[in-house]
Amino acid sequence: RLQISISQAHFLQILIKASNIKKVLEIGSFTGFSALSMALSLPDDGSLISLDKNSEFSKKAKFFYDKANENKITQIIKPALESLKELENSKQKFDLVFIDADKENYINYYEKSIEMIDKNGLIIIDNVLWHGEVADKSKNDKFTNIIREFNKHIKEDNRVTKNIIPIGDGLTICIKK
């Protein structure tokens, strides 16, 4: 439940190749499946920065990156909001930002990300369908409501063109105008 589905991984790979993506920022890596999937689709001069605060998960991810002989991935192990502030201060720009981390900070991650991409840059967010619970009005737990609020935030954001793709647990794709 904490990693992307195989269909989502394939979708991200096709999107990266079709859009000539070179610089990716991933917020939330878990065991590295999404980062590795995306990195394998990047061109030779591509790069991916993966943010995660959990050192144990990051060690597992590094094991898989090494096993795949993938050297385009740089891991930063600390709270993502701290890392995002540092990346923003260093004027880093990305072609694609992939958000799949703690849901409480989705809006914060999105708002930081929008500043780190140029026009036509992509932000892709996982878990926006929340196993269908966002559409079930009887579900009012904390995380379902957080995802609903996030989806509303994106819906009302006129800085991007957006669409929900119903694969895996739902991906929202935003293109900066």
Secondary structure, DSSP 8 states (H G I E B T S, - for coil): --S--HHHHHHHHHHHHHTT--EEEEE--TTSHHHHHHHHHS-TT-EEEEEES-HHHHHHHHHHHHHTT--SEEEEES-HHHHHHHHHHTT--EEEEEE-S-GGGHHHHHHHHHHTEEEEEEEEEE-SSGGGGGG-TT---HHHHHHHHHHHHHHT-TTEEEEEE-STT-EEEEEE-
